């Protein structure tokens, strides 16, 4: 089912994919340092996963915002 993305969703997806691109570029330059390279590749996978969840779940950003506010206010 297709839906129109909100500006916030579009911006978050663009940011996540940009972060993935940056992490992959950093990993490329760390070819000899396997541990740091793996951390960068994991960051890229996490960023792409975030973009995928935002696309699939229209309530994700709202629930994430509520959780962030609750943490800031000390709610568990």
PQR file with spaces between the fields and no chain letter, atoms N, CA, C, O and H, PARSE charges and radii, in Angstrom:
ATOM       1  N    UNK     1       0.840   -1.174    0.000 -0.4000 1.5000
ATOM       2  CA   UNK     1       0.000    0.000    0.000 -0.0000 2.0000
ATOM       3  C    UNK     1       0.890    1.244    0.000  0.5500 1.7000
ATOM       4  O    UNK     1       1.833    1.343    0.784 -0.5500 1.4000
ATOM       5  N    UNK     2       0.590    2.152   -0.853 -0.4000 1.5000
ATOM       6  CA   UNK     2       1.363    3.387   -0.927 -0.0000 2.0000
ATOM       7  C    UNK     2       0.764    4.438   -0.010  0.5500 1.7000
ATOM       8  O    UNK     2      -0.447    4.493    0.205 -0.5500 1.4000
ATOM       9  H    UNK     2      -0.177    2.072   -1.490  0.4000 1.0000
ATOM      10  N    UNK     3       1.639    5.262    0.517 -0.4000 1.5000
ATOM      11  CA   UNK     3       1.176    6.384    1.330 -0.0000 2.0000
ATOM      12  C    UNK     3       2.112    7.554    1.086  0.5500 1.7000
ATOM      13  O    UNK     3       3.245    7.380    0.637 -0.5500 1.4000
ATOM      14  H    UNK     3       2.622    5.218    0.343  0.4000 1.0000
ATOM      15  N    UNK     4       1.634    8.722    1.383 -0.4000 1.5000
ATOM      16  CA   UNK     4       2.448    9.914    1.245 -0.0000 2.0000
ATOM      17  C    UNK     4       3.248   10.109    2.517  0.5500 1.7000
ATOM      18  O    UNK     4       2.697   10.050    3.617 -0.5500 1.4000
ATOM      19  H    UNK     4       0.714    8.863    1.748  0.4000 1.0000
ATOM      20  N    UNK     5       4.547   10.342    2.375 -0.4000 1.5000
ATOM      21  CA   UNK     5       5.398   10.569    3.538 -0.0000 2.0000
ATOM      22  C    UNK     5       5.230   11.996    4.028  0.5500 1.7000
ATOM      23  O    UNK     5       5.036   12.919    3.237 -0.5500 1.4000
ATOM      24  H    UNK     5       4.994   10.390    1.482  0.4000 1.0000
ATOM      25  N    UNK     6       5.306   12.162    5.329 -0.4000 1.5000
ATOM      26  CA   UNK     6       5.305   13.516    5.883 -0.0000 2.0000
ATOM      27  C    UNK     6       6.685   14.125    5.656  0.5500 1.7000
ATOM      28  O    UNK     6       7.644   13.422    5.337 -0.5500 1.4000
ATOM      29  H    UNK     6       5.464   11.412    5.971  0.4000 1.0000
ATOM      30  N    UNK     7       6.767   15.414    5.821 -0.4000 1.5000
ATOM      31  CA   UNK     7       8.062   16.082    5.671 -0.0000 2.0000
ATOM      32  C    UNK     7       9.067   15.520    6.659  0.5500 1.7000
ATOM      33  O    UNK     7      10.228   15.301    6.312 -0.5500 1.4000
ATOM      34  H    UNK     7       5.988   15.985    6.081  0.4000 1.0000
ATOM      35  N    UNK     8       8.625   15.283    7.900 -0.4000 1.5000
ATOM      36  CA   UNK     8       9.517   14.760    8.932 -0.0000 2.0000
ATOM      37  C    UNK     8      10.016   13.369    8.563  0.5500 1.7000
ATOM      38  O    UNK     8      11.204   13.077    8.706 -0.5500 1.4000
ATOM      39  H    UNK     8       7.682   15.461    8.182  0.4000 1.0000
ATOM      40  N    UNK     9       9.115   12.506    8.086 -0.4000 1.5000
ATOM      41  CA   UNK     9       9.528   11.167    7.668 -0.0000 2.0000
ATOM      42  C    UNK     9      10.542   11.241    6.531  0.5500 1.7000
ATOM      43  O    UNK     9      11.568   10.561    6.543 -0.5500 1.4000
ATOM      44  H    UNK     9       8.151   12.743    7.969  0.4000 1.0000
ATOM      45  N    UNK    10      10.232   12.068    5.566 -0.4000 1.5000
ATOM      46  CA   UNK    10      11.141   12.230    4.422 -0.0000 2.0000
ATOM      47  C    UNK    10      12.508   12.719    4.886  0.5500 1.7000
ATOM      48  O    UNK    10      13.537   12.224    4.427 -0.5500 1.4000
ATOM      49  H    UNK    10       9.398   12.620    5.556  0.4000 1.0000
ATOM      50  N    UNK    11      12.518   13.680    5.784 -0.4000 1.5000
ATOM      51  CA   UNK    11      13.775   14.228    6.297 -0.0000 2.0000
ATOM      52  C    UNK    11      14.548   13.179    7.095  0.5500 1.7000
ATOM      53  O    UNK    11      15.764   13.067    6.947 -0.5500 1.4000
ATOM      54  H    UNK    11      11.682   14.083    6.157  0.4000 1.0000
ATOM      55  N    UNK    12      13.864   12.417    7.931 -0.4000 1.5000
ATOM      56  CA   UNK    12      14.521   11.372    8.723 -0.0000 2.0000
ATOM      57  C    UNK    12      15.104   10.284    7.831  0.5500 1.7000
ATOM      58  O    UNK    12      16.202    9.794    8.091 -0.5500 1.4000
ATOM      59  H    UNK    12      12.876   12.508    8.052  0.4000 1.0000
ATOM      60  N    UNK    13      14.382    9.903    6.786 -0.4000 1.5000
ATOM      61  CA   UNK    13      14.881    8.890    5.852 -0.0000 2.0000
ATOM      62  C    UNK    13      16.103    9.419    5.122  0.5500 1.7000
ATOM      63  O    UNK    13      17.101    8.712    4.981 -0.5500 1.4000
ATOM      64  H    UNK    13      13.489   10.301    6.575  0.4000 1.0000
ATOM      65  N    UNK    14      16.030   10.650    4.659 -0.4000 1.5000
ATOM      66  CA   UNK    14      17.172   11.258    3.962 -0.0000 2.0000
ATOM      67  C    UNK    14      18.394   11.317    4.882  0.5500 1.7000
ATOM      68  O    UNK    14      19.512   11.031    4.453 -0.5500 1.4000
ATOM      69  H    UNK    14      15.219   11.224    4.773  0.4000 1.0000
ATOM      70  N    UNK    15      18.178   11.687    6.135 -0.4000 1.5000
ATOM      71  CA   UNK    15      19.278   11.747    7.102 -0.0000 2.0000
ATOM      72  C    UNK    15      19.860   10.359    7.354  0.5500 1.7000
ATOM      73  O    UNK    15      21.079   10.188    7.382 -0.5500 1.4000
ATOM      74  H    UNK    15      17.270   11.920    6.482  0.4000 1.0000
ATOM      75  N    UNK    16      18.986    9.366    7.537 -0.4000 1.5000
ATOM      76  CA   UNK    16      19.452    8.002    7.803 -0.0000 2.0000
ATOM      77  C    UNK    16      20.273    7.467    6.625  0.5500 1.7000
ATOM      78  O    UNK    16      21.325    6.861    6.829 -0.5500 1.4000
ATOM      79  H    UNK    16      17.996    9.505    7.514  0.4000 1.0000
ATOM      80  N    UNK    17      19.806    7.685    5.418 -0.4000 1.5000
ATOM      81  CA   UNK    17      20.545    7.185    4.257 -0.0000 2.0000
ATOM      82  C    UNK    17      21.844    7.962    4.056  0.5500 1.7000
ATOM      83  O    UNK    17      22.838    7.392    3.606 -0.5500 1.4000
ATOM      84  H    UNK    17      18.952    8.177    5.252  0.4000 1.0000
ATOM      85  N    UNK    18      21.851    9.235    4.377 -0.4000 1.5000
ATOM      86  CA   UNK    18      23.089   10.010    4.336 -0.0000 2.0000
ATOM      87  C    UNK    18      24.091    9.506    5.361  0.5500 1.7000
ATOM      88  O    UNK    18      25.288    9.422    5.082 -0.5500 1.4000
ATOM      89  H    UNK    18      21.044    9.698    4.743  0.4000 1.0000
ATOM      90  N    UNK    19      23.596    9.168    6.555 -0.4000 1.5000
ATOM      91  CA   UNK    19      24.466    8.602    7.586 -0.0000 2.0000
ATOM      92  C    UNK    19      25.038    7.265    7.142  0.5500 1.7000
ATOM      93  O    UNK    19      26.206    6.971    7.397 -0.5500 1.4000
ATOM      94  H    UNK    19      22.624    9.236    6.781  0.4000 1.0000
ATOM      95  N    UNK    20      24.217    6.452    6.477 -0.4000 1.5000
ATOM      96  CA   UNK    20      24.692    5.166    5.971 -0.0000 2.0000
ATOM      97  C    UNK    20      25.784    5.376    4.929  0.5500 1.7000
ATOM      98  O    UNK    20      26.801    4.683    4.937 -0.5500 1.4000
ATOM      99  H    UNK    20      23.268    6.691    6.270  0.4000 1.0000
ATOM     100  N    UNK    21      25.573    6.317    4.049 -0.4000 1.5000
ATOM     101  CA   UNK    21      26.569    6.629    3.017 -0.0000 2.0000
ATOM     102  C    UNK    21      27.890    7.055    3.652  0.5500 1.7000
ATOM     103  O    UNK    21      28.958    6.597    3.247 -0.5500 1.4000
ATOM     104  H    UNK    21      24.746    6.880    4.042  0.4000 1.0000
ATOM     105  N    UNK    22      27.810    7.926    4.642 -0.4000 1.5000
ATOM     106  CA   UNK    22      29.022    8.394    5.327 -0.0000 2.0000
ATOM     107  C    UNK    22      29.746    7.257    6.030  0.5500 1.7000
ATOM     108  O    UNK    22      30.974    7.180    5.988 -0.5500 1.4000
ATOM     109  H    UNK    22      26.942    8.298    4.972  0.4000 1.0000
ATOM     110  N    UNK    23      28.987    6.368    6.680 -0.4000 1.5000
ATOM     111  CA   UNK    23      29.603    5.247    7.385 -0.0000 2.0000
ATOM     112  C    UNK    23      30.293    4.289    6.414  0.5500 1.7000
ATOM     113  O    UNK    23      31.372    3.772    6.702 -0.5500 1.4000
ATOM     114  H    UNK    23      27.989    6.431    6.714  0.4000 1.0000
ATOM     115  N    UNK    24      29.669    4.062    5.277 -0.4000 1.5000
ATOM     116  CA   UNK    24      30.289    3.193    4.264 -0.0000 2.0000
ATOM     117  C    UNK    24      31.559    3.836    3.730  0.5500 1.7000
ATOM     118  O    UNK    24      32.557    3.147    3.518 -0.5500 1.4000
ATOM     119  H    UNK    24      28.792    4.482    5.044  0.4000 1.0000
ATOM     120  N    UNK    25      31.537    5.134    3.513 -0.4000 1.5000
ATOM     121  CA   UNK    25      32.738    5.831    3.033 -0.0000 2.0000
ATOM     122  C    UNK    25      33.861    5.736    4.065  0.5500 1.7000
ATOM     123  O    UNK    25      35.019    5.519    3.707 -0.5500 1.4000
ATOM     124  H    UNK    25      30.726    5.694    3.685  0.4000 1.0000
ATOM     125  N    UNK    26      33.518    5.900    5.349 -0.4000 1.5000
ATOM     126  CA   UNK    26      34.542    5.773    6.386 -0.0000 2.0000
ATOM     127  C    UNK    26      35.087    4.347    6.438  0.5500 1.7000
ATOM     128  O    UNK    26      36.291    4.145    6.595 -0.5500 1.4000
ATOM     129  H    UNK    26      32.578    6.076    5.639  0.4000 1.0000
ATOM     130  N    UNK    27      34.204    3.364    6.305 -0.4000 1.5000
ATOM     131  CA   UNK    27      34.634    1.961    6.325 -0.0000 2.0000
ATOM     132  C    UNK    27      35.572    1.662    5.166  0.5500 1.7000
ATOM     133  O    UNK    27      36.531    0.905    5.320 -0.5500 1.4000
ATOM     134  H    UNK    27      33.226    3.528    6.177  0.4000 1.0000
ATOM     135  N    UNK    28      35.303    2.243    4.024 -0.4000 1.5000
ATOM     136  CA   UNK    28      36.143    2.019    2.849 -0.0000 2.0000
ATOM     137  C    UNK    28      37.587    2.461    3.110  0.5500 1.7000
ATOM     138  O    UNK    28      38.531    1.822    2.647 -0.5500 1.4000
ATOM     139  H    UNK    28      34.524    2.858    3.899  0.4000 1.0000
ATOM     140  N    UNK    29      37.744    3.532    3.835 -0.4000 1.5000
ATOM     141  CA   UNK    29      39.079    4.046    4.124 -0.0000 2.0000
ATOM     142  C    UNK    29      39.745    3.327    5.295  0.5500 1.7000
ATOM     143  O    UNK    29      40.897    3.616    5.619 -0.5500 1.4000
ATOM     144  H    UNK    29      36.976    4.052    4.211  0.4000 1.0000
ATOM     145  N    UNK    30      39.042    2.399    5.931 -0.4000 1.5000
ATOM     146  CA   UNK    30      39.584    1.651    7.071 -0.0000 2.0000
ATOM     147  C    UNK    30      39.836    0.194    6.684  0.5500 1.7000
ATOM     148  O    UNK    30      39.677   -0.701    7.514 -0.5500 1.4000
ATOM     149  H    UNK    30      38.106    2.164    5.668  0.4000 1.0000
ATOM     150  N    UNK    31      40.216   -0.045    5.466 -0.4000 1.5000
ATOM     151  CA   UNK    31      40.364   -1.419    4.995 -0.0000 2.0000
ATOM     152  C    UNK    31      41.330   -2.239    5.842  0.5500 1.7000
ATOM     153  O    UNK    31      41.143   -3.448    5.976 -0.5500 1.4000
ATOM     154  H    UNK    31      40.345    0.682    4.792  0.4000 1.0000
ATOM     155  N    UNK    32      42.358   -1.618    6.417 -0.4000 1.5000
ATOM     156  CA   UNK    32      43.330   -2.385    7.196 -0.0000 2.0000
ATOM     157  C    UNK    32      42.938   -2.525    8.667  0.5500 1.7000
ATOM     158  O    UNK    32      43.461   -3.397    9.362 -0.5500 1.4000
ATOM     159  H    UNK    32      42.511   -0.636    6.308  0.4000 1.0000
ATOM     160  N    UNK    33      42.033   -1.686    9.146 -0.4000 1.5000
ATOM     161  CA   UNK    33      41.613   -1.737   10.545 -0.0000 2.0000
ATOM     162  C    UNK    33      40.239   -2.415   10.605  0.5500 1.7000
ATOM     163  O    UNK    33      39.202   -1.756   10.520 -0.5500 1.4000
ATOM     164  H    UNK    33      41.609   -0.978    8.582  0.4000 1.0000
ATOM     165  N    UNK    34      40.255   -3.737   10.752 -0.4000 1.5000
ATOM     166  CA   UNK    34      39.021   -4.502   10.614 -0.0000 2.0000
ATOM     167  C    UNK    34      37.992   -4.203   11.699  0.5500 1.7000
ATOM     168  O    UNK    34      36.794   -4.171   11.416 -0.5500 1.4000
ATOM     169  H    UNK    34      41.097   -4.272   10.820  0.4000 1.0000
ATOM     170  N    UNK    35      38.430   -3.986   12.918 -0.4000 1.5000
ATOM     171  CA   UNK    35      37.474   -3.727   14.001 -0.0000 2.0000
ATOM     172  C    UNK    35      36.729   -2.414   13.767  0.5500 1.7000
ATOM     173  O    UNK    35      35.504   -2.367   13.878 -0.5500 1.4000
ATOM     174  H    UNK    35      39.403   -4.011   13.148  0.4000 1.0000
ATOM     175  N    UNK    36      37.459   -1.355   13.447 -0.4000 1.5000
ATOM     176  CA   UNK    36      36.805   -0.063   13.187 -0.0000 2.0000
ATOM     177  C    UNK    36      35.943   -0.125   11.934  0.5500 1.7000
ATOM     178  O    UNK    36      34.873    0.481   11.874 -0.5500 1.4000
ATOM     179  H    UNK    36      38.454   -1.393   13.357  0.4000 1.0000
ATOM     180  N    UNK    37      36.413   -0.858   10.939 -0.4000 1.5000
ATOM     181  CA   UNK    37      35.637   -0.998    9.707 -0.0000 2.0000
ATOM     182  C    UNK    37      34.311   -1.685   10.010  0.5500 1.7000
ATOM     183  O    UNK    37      33.264   -1.270    9.511 -0.5500 1.4000
ATOM     184  H    UNK    37      37.282   -1.351   10.987  0.4000 1.0000
ATOM     185  N    UNK    38      34.354   -2.740   10.832 -0.4000 1.5000
ATOM     186  CA   UNK    38      33.128   -3.462   11.167 -0.0000 2.0000
ATOM     187  C    UNK    38      32.145   -2.579   11.933  0.5500 1.7000
ATOM     188  O    UNK    38      30.934   -2.680   11.742 -0.5500 1.4000
ATOM     189  H    UNK    38      35.204   -3.077   11.237  0.4000 1.0000
ATOM     190  N    UNK    39      32.668   -1.720   12.795 -0.4000 1.5000
ATOM     191  CA   UNK    39      31.806   -0.785   13.529 -0.0000 2.0000
ATOM     192  C    UNK    39      31.124    0.164   12.544  0.5500 1.7000
ATOM     193  O    UNK    39      29.931    0.436   12.678 -0.5500 1.4000
ATOM     194  H    UNK    39      33.653   -1.638   12.951  0.4000 1.0000
ATOM     195  N    UNK    40      31.857    0.666   11.568 -0.4000 1.5000
ATOM     196  CA   UNK    40      31.276    1.578   10.577 -0.0000 2.0000
ATOM     197  C    UNK    40      30.227    0.866    9.725  0.5500 1.7000
ATOM     198  O    UNK    40      29.177    1.435    9.425 -0.5500 1.4000
ATOM     199  H    UNK    40      32.826    0.445   11.458  0.4000 1.0000
ATOM     200  N    UNK    41      30.508   -0.369    9.338 -0.4000 1.5000
ATOM     201  CA   UNK    41      29.531   -1.120    8.546 -0.0000 2.0000
ATOM     202  C    UNK    41      28.275   -1.422    9.366  0.5500 1.7000
ATOM     203  O    UNK    41      27.168   -1.407    8.827 -0.5500 1.4000
ATOM     204  H    UNK    41      31.361   -0.831    9.581  0.4000 1.0000
ATOM     205  N    UNK    42      28.435   -1.694   10.650 -0.4000 1.5000
ATOM     206  CA   UNK    42      27.274   -1.903   11.518 -0.0000 2.0000
ATOM     207  C    UNK    42      26.453   -0.619   11.623  0.5500 1.7000
ATOM     208  O    UNK    42      25.223   -0.667   11.642 -0.5500 1.4000
ATOM     209  H    UNK    42      29.334   -1.706   11.088  0.4000 1.0000
ATOM     210  N    UNK    43      27.127    0.522   11.692 -0.4000 1.5000
ATOM     211  CA   UNK    43      26.418    1.809   11.736 -0.0000 2.0000
ATOM     212  C    UNK    43      25.628    2.023   10.443  0.5500 1.7000
ATOM     213  O    UNK    43      24.504    2.524   10.476 -0.5500 1.4000
ATOM     214  H    UNK    43      28.127    0.562   11.677  0.4000 1.0000
ATOM     215  N    UNK    44      26.210    1.648    9.318 -0.4000 1.5000
ATOM     216  CA   UNK    44      25.519    1.790    8.033 -0.0000 2.0000
ATOM     217  C    UNK    44      24.279    0.897    7.988  0.5500 1.7000
ATOM     218  O    UNK    44      23.218    1.323    7.531 -0.5500 1.4000
ATOM     219  H    UNK    44      27.123    1.241    9.291  0.4000 1.0000
ATOM     220  N    UNK    45      24.416   -0.333    8.461 -0.4000 1.5000
ATOM     221  CA   UNK    45      23.274   -1.256    8.482 -0.0000 2.0000
ATOM     222  C    UNK    45      22.180   -0.708    9.391  0.5500 1.7000
ATOM     223  O    UNK    45      20.999   -0.767    9.049 -0.5500 1.4000
ATOM     224  H    UNK    45      25.278   -0.678    8.832  0.4000 1.0000
ATOM     225  N    UNK    46      22.566   -0.177   10.542 -0.4000 1.5000
ATOM     226  CA   UNK    46      21.584    0.401   11.456 -0.0000 2.0000
ATOM     227  C    UNK    46      20.856    1.583   10.837  0.5500 1.7000
ATOM     228  O    UNK    46      19.647    1.730   11.018 -0.5500 1.4000
ATOM     229  H    UNK    46      23.525   -0.129   10.820  0.4000 1.0000
ATOM     230  N    UNK    47      21.573    2.419   10.116 -0.4000 1.5000
ATOM     231  CA   UNK    47      20.951    3.589    9.483 -0.0000 2.0000
ATOM     232  C    UNK    47      19.966    3.169    8.395  0.5500 1.7000
ATOM     233  O    UNK    47      18.881    3.741    8.289 -0.5500 1.4000
ATOM     234  H    UNK    47      22.555    2.300    9.969  0.4000 1.0000
ATOM     235  N    UNK    48      20.330    2.189    7.598 -0.4000 1.5000
ATOM     236  CA   UNK    48      19.425    1.707    6.550 -0.0000 2.0000
ATOM     237  C    UNK    48      18.211    1.033    7.181  0.5500 1.7000
ATOM     238  O    UNK    48      17.096    1.169    6.676 -0.5500 1.4000
ATOM     239  H    UNK    48      21.211    1.724    7.684  0.4000 1.0000
ATOM     240  N    UNK    49      18.414    0.317    8.269 -0.4000 1.5000
ATOM     241  CA   UNK    49      17.299   -0.320    8.972 -0.0000 2.0000
ATOM     242  C    UNK    49      16.326    0.727    9.497  0.5500 1.7000
ATOM     243  O    UNK    49      15.111    0.544    9.424 -0.5500 1.4000
ATOM     244  H    UNK    49      19.319    0.207    8.679  0.4000 1.0000
ATOM     245  N    UNK    50      16.859    1.822   10.025 -0.4000 1.5000
ATOM     246  CA   UNK    50      16.012    2.907   10.525 -0.0000 2.0000
ATOM     247  C    UNK    50      15.157    3.478    9.394  0.5500 1.7000
ATOM     248  O    UNK    50      13.959    3.702    9.566 -0.5500 1.4000
ATOM     249  H    UNK    50      17.846    1.971   10.084  0.4000 1.0000
ATOM     250  N    UNK    51      15.772    3.709    8.249 -0.4000 1.5000
ATOM     251  CA   UNK    51      15.024    4.237    7.106 -0.0000 2.0000
ATOM     252  C    UNK    51      13.926    3.257    6.695  0.5500 1.7000
ATOM     253  O    UNK    51      12.819    3.673    6.356 -0.5500 1.4000
ATOM     254  H    UNK    51      16.746    3.528    8.109  0.4000 1.0000
ATOM     255  N    UNK    52      14.226    1.974    6.724 -0.4000 1.5000
ATOM     256  CA   UNK    52      13.248    0.954    6.356 -0.0000 2.0000
ATOM     257  C    UNK    52      12.066    0.934    7.320  0.5500 1.7000
ATOM     258  O    UNK    52      10.916    0.826    6.895 -0.5500 1.4000
ATOM     259  H    UNK    52      15.126    1.636    7.000  0.4000 1.0000
ATOM     260  N    UNK    53      12.351    1.039    8.622 -0.4000 1.5000
ATOM     261  CA   UNK    53      11.271    1.039    9.619 -0.0000 2.0000
ATOM     262  C    UNK    53      10.391    2.272    9.438  0.5500 1.7000
ATOM     263  O    UNK    53       9.166    2.174    9.522 -0.5500 1.4000
ATOM     264  H    UNK    53      13.285    1.127    8.968  0.4000 1.0000
ATOM     265  N    UNK    54      10.993    3.416    9.194 -0.4000 1.5000
ATOM     266  CA   UNK    54      10.211    4.644    8.998 -0.0000 2.0000
ATOM     267  C    UNK    54       9.276    4.482    7.799  0.5500 1.7000
ATOM     268  O    UNK    54       8.125    4.916    7.843 -0.5500 1.4000
ATOM     269  H    UNK    54      11.987    3.495    9.126  0.4000 1.0000
ATOM     270  N    UNK    55       9.769    3.859    6.737 -0.4000 1.5000
ATOM     271  CA   UNK    55       8.939    3.652    5.552 -0.0000 2.0000
ATOM     272  C    UNK    55       7.786    2.687    5.832  0.5500 1.7000
ATOM     273  O    UNK    55       6.684    2.870    5.315 -0.5500 1.4000
ATOM     274  H    UNK    55      10.704    3.506    6.701  0.4000 1.0000
ATOM     275  N    UNK    56       8.035    1.672    6.638 -0.4000 1.5000
ATOM     276  CA   UNK    56       7.034    0.631    6.847 -0.0000 2.0000
ATOM     277  C    UNK    56       6.035    0.942    7.948  0.5500 1.7000
ATOM     278  O    UNK    56       4.910    0.443    7.911 -0.5500 1.4000
ATOM     279  H    UNK    56       8.930    1.523    7.057  0.4000 1.0000
ATOM     280  N    UNK    57       6.415    1.752    8.924 -0.4000 1.5000
ATOM     281  CA   UNK    57       5.568    1.989   10.092 -0.0000 2.0000
ATOM     282  C    UNK    57       5.288    3.477   10.260  0.5500 1.7000
ATOM     283  O    UNK    57       6.148    4.218   10.736 -0.5500 1.4000
ATOM     284  H    UNK    57       7.328    2.157    8.954  0.4000 1.0000
ATOM     285  N    UNK    58       4.099    3.918    9.877 -0.4000 1.5000
ATOM     286  CA   UNK    58       3.792    5.346    9.963 -0.0000 2.0000
ATOM     287  C    UNK    58       3.738    5.894   11.382  0.5500 1.7000
ATOM     288  O    UNK    58       3.739    7.112   11.560 -0.5500 1.4000
ATOM     289  H    UNK    58       3.400    3.315    9.491  0.4000 1.0000
ATOM     290  N    UNK    59       3.690    5.031   12.402 -0.4000 1.5000
ATOM     291  CA   UNK    59       3.610    5.502   13.789 -0.0000 2.0000
ATOM     292  C    UNK    59       4.974    5.513   14.478  0.5500 1.7000
ATOM     293  O    UNK    59       5.082    5.950   15.624 -0.5500 1.4000
ATOM     294  H    UNK    59       3.689    4.042   12.257  0.4000 1.0000
ATOM     295  N    UNK    60       6.009    5.042   13.797 -0.4000 1.5000
ATOM     296  CA   UNK    60       7.320    4.867   14.437 -0.0000 2.0000
ATOM     297  C    UNK    60       7.886    6.173   14.992  0.5500 1.7000
ATOM     298  O    UNK    60       8.295    6.216   16.152 -0.5500 1.4000
ATOM     299  H    UNK    60       5.922    4.687   12.867  0.4000 1.0000
ATOM     300  N    UNK    61       7.917    7.220   14.200 -0.4000 1.5000
ATOM     301  CA   UNK    61       8.529    8.475   14.660 -0.0000 2.0000
ATOM     302  C    UNK    61       7.769    9.070   15.838  0.5500 1.7000
ATOM     303  O    UNK    61       8.374    9.652   16.738 -0.5500 1.4000
ATOM     304  H    UNK    61       7.584    7.185   13.258  0.4000 1.0000
ATOM     305  N    UNK    62       6.456    8.928   15.837 -0.4000 1.5000
ATOM     306  CA   UNK    62       5.663    9.433   16.956 -0.0000 2.0000
ATOM     307  C    UNK    62       5.959    8.671   18.241  0.5500 1.7000
ATOM     308  O    UNK    62       6.121    9.273   19.302 -0.5500 1.4000
ATOM     309  H    UNK    62       5.964    8.455   15.106  0.4000 1.0000
ATOM     310  N    UNK    63       6.030    7.343   18.143 -0.4000 1.5000
ATOM     311  CA   UNK    63       6.335    6.533   19.324 -0.0000 2.0000
ATOM     312  C    UNK    63       7.751    6.808   19.806  0.5500 1.7000
ATOM     313  O    UNK    63       8.005    6.834   21.010 -0.5500 1.4000
ATOM     314  H    UNK    63       5.898    6.854   17.281  0.4000 1.0000
ATOM     315  N    UNK    64       8.679    7.015   18.867 -0.4000 1.5000
ATOM     316  CA   UNK    64      10.060    7.332   19.238 -0.0000 2.0000
ATOM     317  C    UNK    64      10.126    8.668   19.979  0.5500 1.7000
ATOM     318  O    UNK    64      10.856    8.801   20.961 -0.5500 1.4000
ATOM     319  H    UNK    64       8.473    6.994   17.889  0.4000 1.0000
ATOM     320  N    UNK    65       9.369    9.648   19.511 -0.4000 1.5000
ATOM     321  CA   UNK    65       9.362   10.968   20.153 -0.0000 2.0000
ATOM     322  C    UNK    65       8.780   10.882   21.567  0.5500 1.7000
ATOM     323  O    UNK    65       9.309   11.492   22.496 -0.5500 1.4000
ATOM     324  H    UNK    65       8.775    9.540   18.714  0.4000 1.0000
ATOM     325  N    UNK    66       7.696   10.129   21.725 -0.4000 1.5000
ATOM     326  CA   UNK    66       7.088    9.966   23.049 -0.0000 2.0000
ATOM     327  C    UNK    66       8.080    9.295   23.991  0.5500 1.7000
ATOM     328  O    UNK    66       8.223    9.715   25.140 -0.5500 1.4000
ATOM     329  H    UNK    66       7.266    9.634   20.970  0.4000 1.0000
ATOM     330  N    UNK    67       8.765    8.259   23.519 -0.4000 1.5000
ATOM     331  CA   UNK    67       9.744    7.561   24.362 -0.0000 2.0000
ATOM     332  C    UNK    67      10.883    8.496   24.763  0.5500 1.7000
ATOM     333  O    UNK    67      11.341    8.453   25.905 -0.5500 1.4000
ATOM     334  H    UNK    67       8.649    7.918   22.586  0.4000 1.0000
ATOM     335  N    UNK    68      11.342    9.332   23.848 -0.4000 1.5000
ATOM     336  CA   UNK    68      12.424   10.276   24.146 -0.0000 2.0000
ATOM     337  C    UNK    68      11.978   11.286   25.213  0.5500 1.7000
ATOM     338  O    UNK    68      12.727   11.579   26.145 -0.5500 1.4000
ATOM     339  H    UNK    68      10.970    9.367   22.920  0.4000 1.0000
ATOM     340  N    UNK    69      10.777   11.806   25.073 -0.4000 1.5000
ATOM     341  CA   UNK    69      10.245   12.772   26.050 -0.0000 2.0000
ATOM     342  C    UNK    69      10.093   12.106   27.410  0.5500 1.7000
ATOM     343  O    UNK    69      10.425   12.700   28.437 -0.5500 1.4000
ATOM     344  H    UNK    69      10.169   11.568   24.316  0.4000 1.0000
ATOM     345  N    UNK    70       9.593   10.876   27.419 -0.4000 1.5000
ATOM     346  CA   UNK    70       9.444   10.156   28.690 -0.0000 2.0000
ATOM     347  C    UNK    70      10.786    9.941   29.363  0.5500 1.7000
ATOM     348  O    UNK    70      10.897   10.098   30.579 -0.5500 1.4000
ATOM     349  H    UNK    70       9.324   10.393   26.586  0.4000 1.0000
ATOM     350  N    UNK    71      11.816    9.582   28.592 -0.4000 1.5000
ATOM     351  CA   UNK    71      13.155    9.396   29.173 -0.0000 2.0000
ATOM     352  C    UNK    71      13.658   10.714   29.761  0.5500 1.7000
ATOM     353  O    UNK    71      14.228   10.731   30.852 -0.5500 1.4000
ATOM     354  H    UNK    71      11.726    9.454   27.604  0.4000 1.0000
ATOM     355  N    UNK    72      13.452   11.803   29.047 -0.4000 1.5000
ATOM     356  CA   UNK    72      13.906   13.108   29.537 -0.0000 2.0000
ATOM     357  C    UNK    72      13.200   13.498   30.830  0.5500 1.7000
ATOM     358  O    UNK    72      13.772   14.185   31.676 -0.5500 1.4000
ATOM     359  H    UNK    72      12.989   11.789   28.160  0.4000 1.0000
ATOM     360  N    UNK    73      11.950   13.054   30.976 -0.4000 1.5000
ATOM     361  CA   UNK    73      11.165   13.390   32.175 -0.0000 2.0000
ATOM     362  C    UNK    73      11.294   12.341   33.277  0.5500 1.7000
ATOM     363  O    UNK    73      10.645   12.444   34.317 -0.5500 1.4000
ATOM     364  H    UNK    73      11.485   12.497   30.289  0.4000 1.0000
ATOM     365  N    UNK    74      12.127   11.343   33.048 -0.4000 1.5000
ATOM     366  CA   UNK    74      12.345   10.324   34.057 -0.0000 2.0000
ATOM     367  C    UNK    74      11.266    9.268   34.153  0.5500 1.7000
ATOM     368  O    UNK    74      11.227    8.519   35.130 -0.5500 1.4000
ATOM     369  H    UNK    74      12.655   11.259   32.203  0.4000 1.0000
ATOM     370  N    UNK    75      10.388    9.187   33.164 -0.4000 1.5000
ATOM     371  CA   UNK    75       9.322    8.177   33.153 -0.0000 2.0000
ATOM     372  C    UNK    75       9.926    6.866   32.639  0.5500 1.7000
ATOM     373  O    UNK    75      10.671    6.843   31.659 -0.5500 1.4000
ATOM     374  H    UNK    75      10.420    9.795   32.370  0.4000 1.0000
ATOM     375  N    UNK    76       9.581    5.778   33.331 -0.4000 1.5000
ATOM     376  CA   UNK    76      10.111    4.467   32.891 -0.0000 2.0000
ATOM     377  C    UNK    76       9.067    3.654   32.221  0.5500 1.7000
ATOM     378  O    UNK    76       9.339    2.533   31.792 -0.5500 1.4000
ATOM     379  H    UNK    76       8.976    5.797   34.127  0.4000 1.0000
